[in-house]
Amino acid sequence: MSRANPVVIFSRSTCFMCHAAKRLFCSMGVNPTVYELDEYPGGKDLERVLLELVGGGGNAVPVPVVFIGGKLVGGMDRVMGSHISGTLVPLLKEAGALWL
């Protein structure tokens, strides 16, 4: 799933930080593939896999979970940190998500 698309966001439709992540990428001209875990038919199975990948201290996946170029970037804190430090655009270009 995440390897076939340059940017993949696993989200929940009611999550404010997920909305902020989607808006950030769209404002940069990136069209992420978004899986709303609470609306996707296989959402519960995806949550179990994501929980193993990202960890977390409970039963719920800390969303958003962002993959760029098939690699786990992390949550909104990591995405914003990369954006502020200037490393997000090169990642997006390398993944083929950003052309300019």
Backbone as JSON, one array per atom type, in Angstrom:
{
  "sequence": "MSRANPVVIFSRSTCFMCHAAKRLFCSMGVNPTVYELDEYPGGKDLERVLLELVGGGGNAVPVPVVFIGGKLVGGMDRVMGSHISGTLVPLLKEAGALWL",
  "N": [[0.82, -1.2, 0.0], [1.79, 1.33, 0.96], [4.07, 1.5, -0.56], [3.34, 1.73, -3.21], [2.4, 4.25, -3.57], [3.53, 7.62, -3.47], [3.14, 9.27, -1.15], [1.57, 8.33, 1.76], [-1.04, 8.49, 4.03], [-2.22, 7.37, 7.03], [-5.12, 7.71, 8.74], [-7.69, 9.18, 10.83], [-11.03, 10.08, 10.4], [-12.06, 11.99, 12.12], [-9.99, 13.23, 13.36], [-8.1, 15.94, 14.36], [-5.32, 16.52, 14.06], [-4.69, 14.8, 12.0], [-6.15, 15.95, 9.94], [-4.76, 18.35, 9.75], [-2.26, 17.4, 8.85], [-2.95, 16.37, 6.32], [-3.77, 18.74, 5.09], [-1.37, 20.19, 5.11], [0.28, 18.72, 3.31], [-1.28, 18.92, 0.97], [-1.23, 21.69, 0.6], [1.34, 21.99, -0.2], [1.31, 21.02, -2.69], [1.2, 18.33, -2.95], [-0.4, 15.27, -3.42], [-1.63, 13.26, -1.28], [-2.19, 9.75, -0.66], [-4.86, 8.7, 1.18], [-5.91, 6.83, 3.92], [-8.63, 6.42, 5.75], [-8.91, 5.21, 8.78], [-11.15, 4.73, 10.36], [-13.16, 4.53, 8.55], [-12.43, 2.89, 6.49], [-12.85, -0.33, 5.05], [-11.08, -2.44, 5.89], [-9.98, -1.34, 8.15], [-9.57, -1.94, 10.92], [-7.83, -4.13, 10.84], [-5.64, -2.92, 9.59], [-5.0, -1.08, 11.57], [-3.97, -2.75, 13.59], [-1.61, -3.67, 12.39], [-0.26, -1.24, 11.98], [0.02, -0.4, 14.63], [1.88, -2.21, 15.57], [4.07, -1.38, 14.05], [4.53, 1.38, 14.76], [4.39, 1.39, 17.46], [3.4, 2.57, 20.6], [1.53, 3.28, 23.49], [-0.86, 1.92, 23.98], [-4.06, 0.66, 22.95], [-4.8, 1.95, 20.69], [-3.88, 3.33, 17.55], [-1.53, 5.9, 17.24], [-2.49, 8.43, 15.4], [-1.91, 10.99, 12.9], [-0.36, 8.53, 10.74], [2.37, 8.61, 8.76], [3.75, 7.79, 5.65], [6.44, 8.14, 3.45], [7.59, 7.65, 0.28], [7.45, 4.91, 0.73], [8.62, 4.57, 3.17], [8.43, 4.7, 6.69], [7.65, 7.7, 8.15], [6.47, 8.82, 10.39], [4.49, 10.38, 12.91], [2.53, 13.44, 13.15], [4.23, 15.14, 14.55], [6.81, 14.42, 13.7], [6.57, 14.88, 10.96], [6.08, 17.67, 10.89], [8.41, 18.54, 12.13], [10.31, 17.78, 10.21], [9.43, 19.37, 8.12], [9.87, 21.98, 9.14], [12.63, 21.89, 9.54], [13.5, 21.72, 6.98], [13.88, 19.34, 5.65], [11.76, 17.94, 4.62], [10.81, 18.58, 1.99], [12.97, 17.66, 0.26], [12.67, 14.87, 0.8], [10.12, 14.39, -0.24], [10.54, 15.02, -2.93], [12.42, 13.07, -3.63], [10.83, 10.81, -3.38], [9.16, 11.16, -5.47], [6.87, 12.62, -5.21], [6.74, 15.3, -5.39], [7.39, 17.7, -7.75], [8.72, 20.09, -8.29]],
  "CA": [[0.0, 0.0, 0.0], [2.58, 2.55, 1.07], [5.13, 1.52, -1.57], [2.77, 2.04, -4.52], [2.05, 5.67, -3.59], [4.63, 8.39, -2.88], [2.81, 9.7, 0.22], [0.4, 7.65, 2.3], [-1.41, 8.92, 5.38], [-3.24, 6.6, 7.73], [-5.78, 8.8, 9.45], [-9.08, 9.0, 11.27], [-11.79, 11.21, 9.84], [-12.39, 12.97, 13.15], [-8.74, 13.63, 14.02], [-7.64, 17.28, 13.95], [-3.93, 16.47, 13.6], [-4.73, 14.15, 10.69], [-6.61, 16.98, 9.01], [-3.64, 19.29, 9.58], [-1.25, 16.74, 8.02], [-3.47, 16.34, 4.95], [-3.74, 20.12, 4.58], [0.03, 20.55, 4.88], [0.74, 18.12, 2.06], [-2.03, 19.51, -0.14], [-0.76, 23.06, 0.4], [2.64, 21.89, -0.86], [1.1, 20.48, -4.03], [1.3, 16.87, -2.87], [-1.71, 14.63, -3.31], [-1.39, 12.01, -0.57], [-3.2, 8.7, -0.58], [-5.31, 8.72, 2.57], [-6.76, 5.75, 4.41], [-9.33, 6.78, 6.99], [-9.02, 3.93, 9.47], [-12.49, 4.55, 10.9], [-14.11, 4.38, 7.44], [-11.9, 1.89, 5.57], [-13.35, -1.66, 5.44], [-10.07, -3.21, 6.61], [-9.35, -0.41, 9.07], [-9.15, -2.58, 12.17], [-6.63, -4.93, 10.54], [-4.56, -1.95, 9.36], [-4.61, -0.53, 12.87], [-3.13, -3.73, 14.29], [-0.29, -3.66, 11.75], [0.37, 0.05, 12.28], [0.37, -0.37, 16.05], [3.15, -2.94, 15.68], [5.12, -0.57, 13.43], [4.82, 2.64, 15.45], [4.35, 1.24, 18.9], [2.31, 3.28, 21.27], [1.29, 2.68, 24.79], [-2.23, 1.5, 24.22], [-4.72, -0.15, 21.92], [-5.11, 2.78, 19.53], [-2.75, 3.83, 16.77], [-1.42, 7.36, 17.29], [-2.6, 8.95, 14.04], [-1.69, 10.33, 11.62], [0.86, 7.79, 10.48], [2.75, 9.06, 7.42], [4.81, 7.11, 4.92], [6.89, 8.84, 2.25], [8.46, 6.75, -0.48], [7.41, 3.57, 1.31], [9.3, 4.54, 4.46], [7.7, 5.32, 7.79], [8.15, 8.98, 8.66], [5.95, 8.91, 11.74], [3.29, 11.18, 13.13], [2.55, 14.86, 12.8], [5.41, 15.77, 15.15], [7.96, 14.17, 12.82], [6.31, 15.57, 9.69], [6.3, 19.1, 11.1], [9.84, 18.72, 12.39], [10.98, 17.7, 8.91], [9.03, 20.55, 7.36], [10.54, 23.14, 9.72], [14.08, 21.78, 9.34], [13.81, 21.77, 5.56], [14.16, 18.02, 5.09], [10.55, 17.33, 4.07], [10.76, 18.75, 0.53], [13.83, 16.66, -0.4], [12.06, 13.55, 0.92], [9.0, 14.34, -1.18], [11.11, 14.98, -4.28], [13.04, 11.75, -3.81], [9.74, 9.84, -3.5], [8.39, 11.44, -6.68], [5.6, 13.25, -4.84], [6.87, 16.73, -5.63], [8.16, 17.83, -9.0], [9.49, 21.33, -8.38]],
  "C": [[0.86, 1.26, 0.0], [3.69, 2.62, 0.03], [4.61, 1.95, -2.94], [2.45, 3.53, -4.67], [3.16, 6.47, -2.9], [4.37, 8.84, -1.43], [1.51, 9.02, 0.64], [0.2, 8.12, 3.73], [-2.49, 7.99, 5.9], [-3.81, 7.54, 8.78], [-7.07, 8.31, 10.08], [-9.84, 10.25, 10.86], [-12.09, 12.3, 10.85], [-11.16, 13.56, 13.85], [-8.24, 14.97, 13.48], [-6.22, 17.25, 13.41], [-3.83, 15.78, 12.24], [-5.16, 15.15, 9.63], [-5.48, 17.97, 8.72], [-2.55, 18.68, 8.69], [-1.69, 16.72, 6.56], [-3.42, 17.72, 4.32], [-2.31, 20.56, 4.27], [0.5, 20.0, 3.54], [0.02, 18.72, 0.86], [-1.56, 20.93, -0.43], [0.6, 23.1, -0.28], [2.53, 21.36, -2.29], [1.24, 18.97, -4.1], [-0.1, 16.31, -2.67], [-1.53, 13.28, -2.61], [-2.54, 11.01, -0.75], [-3.57, 8.6, 0.89], [-6.21, 7.52, 2.85], [-7.34, 6.18, 5.74], [-9.64, 5.47, 7.72], [-10.42, 3.67, 10.02], [-13.54, 4.38, 9.81], [-13.7, 3.28, 6.48], [-12.37, 0.5, 6.0], [-12.35, -2.51, 6.22], [-9.35, -2.41, 7.66], [-8.83, -1.03, 10.35], [-7.89, -3.43, 11.96], [-5.43, -4.01, 10.3], [-4.07, -1.36, 10.67], [-3.69, -1.46, 13.63], [-1.71, -3.72, 13.72], [0.45, -2.36, 12.08], [0.81, 0.15, 13.73], [1.68, -1.12, 16.29], [4.31, -2.11, 15.14], [5.52, 0.64, 14.28], [4.84, 2.51, 16.96], [3.19, 2.03, 19.48], [1.96, 2.54, 22.53], [-0.12, 2.2, 25.02], [-2.75, 0.64, 23.09], [-4.96, 0.63, 20.65], [-3.82, 3.26, 18.85], [-2.7, 5.34, 16.9], [-1.37, 7.91, 15.85], [-2.35, 10.44, 14.02], [-0.4, 9.52, 11.62], [1.19, 8.05, 9.01], [3.92, 8.23, 6.88], [5.15, 7.97, 3.71], [7.88, 7.93, 1.54], [8.53, 5.36, 0.11], [8.08, 3.45, 2.66], [8.47, 5.27, 5.51], [8.38, 6.61, 8.22], [7.72, 9.13, 10.11], [4.68, 9.72, 11.79], [3.49, 12.63, 12.75], [3.77, 15.57, 13.39], [6.63, 15.6, 14.26], [7.79, 14.88, 11.48], [6.59, 17.06, 9.83], [7.77, 19.4, 11.38], [10.65, 18.69, 11.1], [10.67, 18.92, 8.05], [9.8, 21.79, 7.84], [12.05, 23.08, 9.46], [14.49, 21.79, 7.87], [14.11, 20.42, 4.92], [12.95, 17.35, 4.44], [10.51, 17.42, 2.55], [11.71, 17.79, -0.18], [13.29, 15.23, -0.33], [10.95, 13.37, -0.1], [9.5, 14.28, -2.62], [11.7, 13.61, -4.58], [11.98, 10.67, -4.04], [8.92, 10.05, -4.77], [7.04, 12.08, -6.41], [5.58, 14.73, -5.17], [7.81, 16.91, -6.81], [9.05, 19.05, -9.02], [10.46, 21.47, -7.24]]
}
